Amino acid sequence: MRLQDELGKKRTLMVVKRVDFGVYLGTKEERVLLPKKEVPSGIEIGDPVEVFLYKDSSDRLIATTRTPRILLGEVKTLKVADTGRIGAFLDWGLDKDLMLPFREQTAKVEKNDSVLVALYVDKTGRLCATMKVYDMLQKDSPYEKDDQVKGRIYQISDNFGAFVAVDDRYSALIPRREAFGDLKVGGQIEARVVKVQDDGKLDLSIRKKAFLQMDDDAQMILRKLEASGGKLPFTDKTDADRIKKEFGISKNAFKRAAGRLLKEQKIQICETHIEILKK
């Protein structure tokens, strides 16, 4: 076992030497320092110690008896402790913050943001974080169609939609056709499973089933009408992008909701606009 290959992992190592500033663990040929402040009381040469291996601020391999908030191969949510000119720094429970390079960010992050990340070893042999966790998420969720789930958005694609980690661990997507409202990286969402793909990934919708969502959409349109003086320049012929931008729903959803209001005689649909029907 090469100690460098155990970077980012918890391992049990033997005490091989005691010095004034701590103890060395490993073998006589390859060893790592456990600083004095971390050494368990009563430890003797030959005793086993469970430690986590990382690199200190001088880029030297070092051991700690503390367990960080994320290990190699895990996906966890960490808080941004600070930002700098080469990236962000995450609080992972150790003295030296964890680097999140700009190139590994799927969106700009700010101090105190909570971000979903994986831990990896970069080309220089250092531990870093990445927000590109797609390949790290599990595809064996216990959820089925129509189940309600909670998750965190970790990436947004103009082509595909919003990528979500359900329970911060399962792979899911809000497809572009369902990606309405204020969706942003780092945001937590509640959604409905609309499909379980053959490979186990989940397709989600943040909207209810159409017949249930229609009532909410109708009330939302009515509130917007009231706030705008009773009239809005939208009809069932309005461009879908304009409808999505104004109401945050699809054109079909708009037509269903407007149809509901029309049937209830709450609005009238004119050639160029809709307006509240005066009683």
C-alpha positions as CSV (number, residue, x, y, z in Angstrom):
1,M,0.0,0.0,0.0
2,R,1.5,3.3,-1.1
3,L,0.4,6.1,1.2
4,Q,0.0,8.6,-1.6
5,D,-2.6,6.3,-3.2
6,E,-4.6,6.4,0.0
7,L,-5.1,10.2,-0.2
8,G,-8.7,11.2,0.7
9,K,-9.4,7.9,2.5
10,K,-9.6,6.7,6.0
11,R,-7.1,4.0,6.8
12,T,-5.8,2.2,9.9
13,L,-2.0,2.6,10.2
14,M,0.6,1.5,12.8
15,V,2.7,3.8,14.9
16,V,6.3,3.3,13.9
17,K,8.1,6.3,15.5
18,R,7.5,8.9,18.2
19,V,8.9,12.4,17.9
20,D,8.5,15.7,19.8
21,F,5.9,17.0,17.3
22,G,3.8,13.9,16.9
23,V,4.1,10.3,15.8
24,Y,4.8,8.7,12.4
25,L,2.4,6.1,11.0
26,G,2.9,3.5,8.4
27,T,6.1,1.5,7.8
28,K,9.8,2.2,8.2
29,E,10.0,2.7,4.4
30,E,7.0,4.9,4.0
31,R,5.4,6.9,6.8
32,V,3.2,9.9,7.5
33,L,3.1,12.3,10.4
34,L,0.2,12.5,12.8
35,P,0.7,15.9,14.5
36,K,1.1,16.0,18.3
37,K,-2.3,17.7,18.9
38,E,-4.0,14.7,17.2
39,V,-2.1,11.9,18.9
40,P,-4.5,9.8,21.2
41,S,-3.3,9.6,24.8
42,G,-1.4,6.5,25.8
43,I,-0.5,5.6,22.2
44,E,2.6,3.3,21.9
45,I,4.8,2.2,19.0
46,G,3.0,-0.7,17.2
47,D,-0.5,0.5,18.1
48,P,-3.0,0.9,15.3
49,V,-4.6,4.4,14.6
50,E,-7.5,5.1,12.2
51,V,-6.7,8.3,10.3
52,F,-7.7,10.3,7.3
53,L,-4.9,11.2,4.8
54,Y,-4.7,14.6,3.1
55,K,-2.1,17.3,2.4
56,D,-1.3,20.3,4.6
57,S,-0.8,23.9,3.5
58,S,2.8,23.1,2.5
59,D,1.5,20.3,0.2
60,R,2.9,17.5,2.5
61,L,1.0,14.3,3.1
62,I,-0.3,14.4,6.6
63,A,-2.7,12.3,8.8
64,T,-5.6,13.4,11.1
65,T,-7.8,11.5,13.5
66,R,-10.7,13.8,12.5
67,T,-13.1,12.7,9.9
68,P,-13.9,15.3,7.2
69,R,-17.4,15.9,5.9
70,I,-16.5,14.2,2.6
71,L,-14.3,11.3,1.7
72,L,-12.9,10.2,-1.7
73,G,-15.8,8.8,-3.9
74,E,-18.5,10.5,-1.9
75,V,-21.0,13.3,-2.9
76,K,-21.9,15.7,-0.1
77,T,-23.2,19.3,0.4
78,L,-20.5,21.6,1.8
79,K,-20.6,25.3,2.6
80,V,-18.4,27.9,0.8
81,A,-16.0,29.4,3.4
82,D,-14.5,31.9,1.0
83,T,-13.7,32.7,-2.6
84,G,-10.5,33.7,-4.2
85,R,-8.8,34.3,-7.6
86,I,-8.4,30.6,-8.4
87,G,-11.7,29.3,-7.1
88,A,-13.7,28.8,-3.9
89,F,-12.7,27.2,-0.6
90,L,-15.1,24.8,1.1
91,D,-15.4,24.1,4.8
92,W,-15.0,20.3,5.2
93,G,-14.1,20.2,8.9
94,L,-10.3,20.3,8.6
95,D,-7.8,23.1,9.3
96,K,-7.1,23.6,5.6
97,D,-10.2,24.4,3.5
98,L,-11.0,22.3,0.4
99,M,-10.3,23.9,-2.9
100,L,-13.2,24.1,-5.5
101,P,-11.4,25.3,-8.7
102,F,-13.3,27.6,-11.1
103,R,-13.1,24.9,-13.8
104,E,-14.9,22.5,-11.6
105,Q,-17.8,24.9,-10.8
106,T,-21.1,24.5,-12.8
107,A,-22.2,28.0,-11.7
108,K,-20.6,30.9,-9.9
109,V,-20.6,30.4,-6.1
110,E,-20.4,32.9,-3.3
111,K,-19.4,32.8,0.4
112,N,-21.9,30.9,2.6
113,D,-23.5,29.1,-0.4
114,S,-24.2,25.4,0.0
115,V,-22.9,23.4,-2.9
116,L,-23.1,19.7,-3.8
117,V,-19.6,18.4,-4.6
118,A,-17.5,15.2,-5.0
119,L,-14.0,14.8,-3.8
120,Y,-11.2,13.9,-6.3
121,V,-7.4,13.9,-6.7
122,D,-6.2,16.4,-9.3
123,K,-3.3,15.9,-11.7
124,T,-0.9,17.4,-9.2
125,G,-1.9,14.9,-6.5
126,R,-4.0,17.3,-4.5
127,L,-7.5,16.8,-3.1
128,C,-10.0,19.1,-4.7
129,A,-13.8,19.4,-5.0
130,T,-15.9,19.3,-8.1
131,M,-19.5,20.3,-8.7
132,K,-19.6,18.0,-11.8
133,V,-21.1,15.1,-9.9
134,Y,-23.2,13.5,-12.7
135,D,-21.0,10.4,-12.9
136,M,-20.8,10.0,-9.1
137,L,-24.5,9.8,-8.4
138,Q,-26.4,6.5,-7.8
139,K,-29.0,5.1,-10.2
140,D,-30.7,2.7,-7.8
141,S,-33.1,5.0,-6.0
142,P,-36.1,3.4,-4.2
143,Y,-38.5,5.9,-5.9
144,E,-41.2,5.1,-8.4
145,K,-43.4,7.1,-10.8
146,D,-45.6,9.7,-9.0
147,D,-43.5,9.6,-5.8
148,Q,-42.7,13.0,-4.3
149,V,-38.9,13.6,-3.8
150,K,-36.6,16.4,-2.6
151,G,-33.3,17.2,-4.2
152,R,-30.6,19.8,-5.1
153,I,-29.9,21.2,-8.5
154,Y,-26.2,20.9,-9.3
155,Q,-26.1,21.8,-13.0
156,I,-28.3,23.5,-15.6
157,S,-28.1,22.7,-19.3
158,D,-29.8,24.8,-22.0
159,N,-30.2,21.6,-24.0
160,F,-31.3,19.1,-21.4
161,G,-32.7,20.9,-18.4
162,A,-31.8,21.0,-14.7
163,F,-29.7,18.1,-13.3
164,V,-30.8,17.2,-9.8
165,A,-29.3,15.0,-7.0
166,V,-32.3,13.5,-5.2
167,D,-31.5,13.1,-1.5
168,D,-28.1,14.4,-2.5
169,R,-27.3,11.0,-3.9
170,Y,-29.6,9.8,-6.8
171,S,-29.3,10.9,-10.4
172,A,-32.3,12.8,-11.7
173,L,-33.2,15.4,-14.3
174,I,-35.9,18.0,-14.7
175,P,-36.2,17.8,-18.5
176,R,-36.1,21.1,-20.4
177,R,-39.8,20.9,-21.2
178,E,-40.5,20.8,-17.4
179,A,-37.9,23.3,-16.4
180,F,-40.2,26.2,-15.4
181,G,-39.8,28.7,-12.6
182,D,-36.8,30.0,-10.8
183,L,-34.4,27.1,-11.1
184,K,-30.8,27.7,-10.2
185,V,-27.7,25.7,-9.3
186,G,-27.6,25.0,-5.5
187,G,-31.4,25.4,-5.2
188,Q,-33.4,22.8,-3.3
189,I,-36.5,21.6,-5.0
190,E,-39.5,19.3,-4.3
191,A,-40.6,17.4,-7.3
192,R,-42.7,14.5,-8.6
193,V,-41.2,11.5,-10.4
194,V,-42.7,11.4,-13.9
195,K,-40.5,8.5,-15.1
196,V,-37.9,6.0,-14.0
197,Q,-35.5,5.5,-17.0
198,D,-34.3,2.0,-17.9
199,D,-30.9,2.8,-16.3
200,G,-32.5,3.9,-13.1
201,K,-32.2,7.7,-13.5
202,L,-35.2,9.7,-12.6
203,D,-37.1,12.3,-14.7
204,L,-38.8,14.9,-12.5
205,S,-41.4,17.6,-12.7
206,I,-41.8,20.4,-10.2
207,R,-45.4,20.7,-11.3
208,K,-48.4,18.6,-10.2
209,K,-50.3,16.4,-12.6
210,A,-52.0,18.5,-15.3
211,F,-55.5,18.2,-13.9
212,L,-54.3,19.3,-10.4
213,Q,-51.9,22.0,-11.6
214,M,-54.6,23.6,-13.7
215,D,-56.3,25.2,-10.7
216,D,-53.0,26.6,-9.3
217,D,-52.1,28.0,-12.7
218,A,-55.6,29.6,-13.1
219,Q,-55.3,31.3,-9.8
220,M,-51.8,32.6,-10.6
221,I,-53.1,34.0,-13.9
222,L,-56.0,35.7,-12.1
223,R,-53.6,37.3,-9.6
224,K,-51.4,38.6,-12.4
225,L,-54.5,40.0,-14.2
226,E,-55.7,41.8,-11.0
227,A,-52.2,43.2,-10.4
228,S,-52.1,44.6,-13.9
229,G,-55.4,46.3,-13.8
230,G,-57.5,43.5,-15.1
231,K,-55.9,43.1,-18.6
232,L,-52.9,41.3,-20.1
233,P,-51.7,41.1,-23.7
234,F,-51.7,37.3,-23.9
235,T,-54.0,34.9,-25.8
236,D,-53.8,31.2,-26.8
237,K,-51.9,32.4,-30.0
238,T,-49.1,34.2,-28.0
239,D,-45.6,32.8,-28.5
240,A,-44.7,30.0,-26.1
241,D,-41.4,31.8,-25.0
242,R,-43.3,34.9,-24.0
243,I,-45.8,32.9,-22.0
244,K,-43.0,31.0,-20.2
245,K,-41.2,34.3,-19.4
246,E,-44.3,36.0,-18.0
247,F,-46.0,33.1,-16.3
248,G,-43.3,30.5,-15.8
249,I,-45.5,27.8,-17.4
250,S,-45.8,26.1,-20.8
251,K,-48.2,27.4,-23.5
252,N,-50.3,24.2,-23.1
253,A,-50.6,24.8,-19.4
254,F,-51.5,28.5,-20.0
255,K,-54.2,27.4,-22.4
256,R,-55.6,24.9,-19.9
257,A,-55.7,27.4,-17.1
258,A,-57.1,30.2,-19.3
259,G,-59.8,27.7,-20.5
260,R,-60.7,27.0,-16.9
261,L,-61.1,30.7,-16.1
262,L,-63.1,31.2,-19.2
263,K,-65.4,28.3,-18.3
264,E,-65.9,29.7,-14.8
265,Q,-66.7,33.1,-16.5
266,K,-63.9,34.8,-14.7
267,I,-62.2,36.1,-17.8
268,Q,-62.8,36.7,-21.5
269,I,-60.4,36.1,-24.2
270,C,-60.2,38.8,-26.8
271,E,-58.3,38.9,-30.1
272,T,-55.2,40.6,-28.6
273,H,-55.6,40.1,-24.8
274,I,-57.3,38.4,-21.9
275,E,-59.2,40.4,-19.3
276,I,-61.2,39.9,-16.2
277,L,-64.8,39.6,-16.9
278,K,-66.7,42.4,-15.2
279,K,-69.8,41.2,-13.4
